[in-house]
Amino acid sequence: MSKDMVVILTALNLEYEAVRRKLAGPRLHLHQHGTRFEVGTVRGTSCRVALGLTNKGNHSAAVIAERAVQEFSPAAVLFVGVAGALWDTARLGDVVVATHVYAYHGGTSEDDGLKARPRVWEAPHAISQLASHLARVNDWTDGDDAAGRGRAPQVRFGAVAAGEVVQNSRISAEARWIRQHYNDALAIEMEAAGVAQAGHLSGAPVAVVRGISDRADGTKGSAKDRNWQPRAAANAAAFATRLAVELVGVQEQMAMSQADRSPTAAGRTGGVSNTAHRSTVGIMAGTVHGSSVHLNGDPGTAAPVDLVAALDELRERLGRHHAERGLDDDTYPEALAELELARRAAKENTSGASRRATMALKRLRGLIADLPGPAAEVASLITVAGDLS
């Protein structure tokens, strides 16, 4: 994980430019398949941001988000931009931070109408807590852009509905259906579900930050909308970059805490001491989950963990879960594919092996999140993979 980097993605050039204005020294970073990112630092801080453009739609957003996680291994992914308000609770220019995201186009058509079958992703608890704290402190706006003009914007927390069409009516059949089935959603847009799914599968924390630019009521494209859209984008960018800085600060604090428990400090702190030799890692810890992880009773030594053997045992357990219908027929082969990628990387002795193994295990953890035991074991193995050298 790049503890000092956060990925910020936008769908529109206007949103992209609002974030870019917050960055110092942005430089081009070209992905091998042509996706262009710019990497800079939030002005006045050491927080690095990899900024990318997804274009409209959940599918495109999911692909670019997954690609960004693979490329940068960030501390978090933030999706930033504008959205329409479903209700009058959120005023124009306010910022909505998603507590959860609905993919509202899931459904079944029956004789008595369309029945909702949504998918839902909750925001990570730690990010929600940090965002709530920043909203209470309320010092994230400045006078350099639209975030500081006129009435001070408020930060609101609630559901965001993400679909596949532009919603620009309050009286259409679909608009009424959305308000009936997703009546707690504050905002509506077209990308958050894709980014949330990418985060779920890759194990990367995701936050969705949206500025309210319209009311999804037929005014998109009007003079009023053209006035509010850049202001809403600037407000979202201001809050998101402040959130990014704080997220990196939390990671730095955690790194310092871990350093206090390093081998040189273990004598005075009783901390954790890890040593790595290719695919065999020594772990000292109070509690580690997973039957392939063994601890020596002597507090001065650690038994080695063979990552390849641990993955082989995990594969057998996943096979049993599949046989018992704990893993469905779609998820099981994907989980095996990620496990095999991690296994091959663990057997290598190259500089990129640790990163490939870690990212494959993070994706595997997302796939088996509904199996608490195996998911917890994968979380432990991610730490092991991170120490490969």
Beta strands, then each sheet from edge to edge (+ up, - down):
strand 1: 5-10
strand 2: 23-30
strand 3: 36-42
strand 4: 48-53
strand 5: 77-85
strand 6: 95-103
strand 7: 107-110
strand 8: 113-116
strand 9: 119-122
strand 10: 155-162
strand 11: 185-189
strand 12: 206-214
strand 13: 275-277
strand 14: 280-282
strand 15: 304-306
sheet 1: 2+ 3- 4+ 1+ 5+ 11- 10- 6- 9+
sheet 2: 2+ 3- 4+ 1+ 5+ 12+
sheet 3: 7+ 8-
sheet 4: 13+ 14- 15+
end
